[in-house]
């Protein structure tokens, strides 16, 4: 099984994203376009990325230097917890305010105030948990 945020894992995550109506379909309704990087706290750059155009992932893989609109970081233990259990709105707020989930790039406040973005963002953690990882 691929490791979290590896090239293969990110491709599988992108496919799982596109298969989940509460992500792709929901974000397509608002014309969501962004490159989202994922990685671990303390790393200089993301490990993996998804490029989302019109709500759907059009490419994904190991991060290779492209500009990101969102760069999400947390410890490996926290990522594993959220992948295993998902995350709700209150837990997300706590993770953000406690510094467990960091937005190196991107506006958490604007995202969380927009239900059309917040719901799919929370759903993305559940979808992460569906992707096998070592």
FENWO-V648657 format. One record per run of one state. SS is the DSSP state (H for helix, E for strand, L for the rest). FROM is the first residue (numbers start at 1). TO is the last residue. Records with the same first field share a line. If there is no record, write none. Layout:
SS=FROM-TO  FROM-TO
This chain:
L=1-6  20-23  29-33  41-47  54-55  63-69  75-75  86-88  98-101  106-107  113-114  131-134
H=7-19  24-28  76-85  89-97  108-112  115-130
E=34-40  48-53  56-62  70-74  102-105
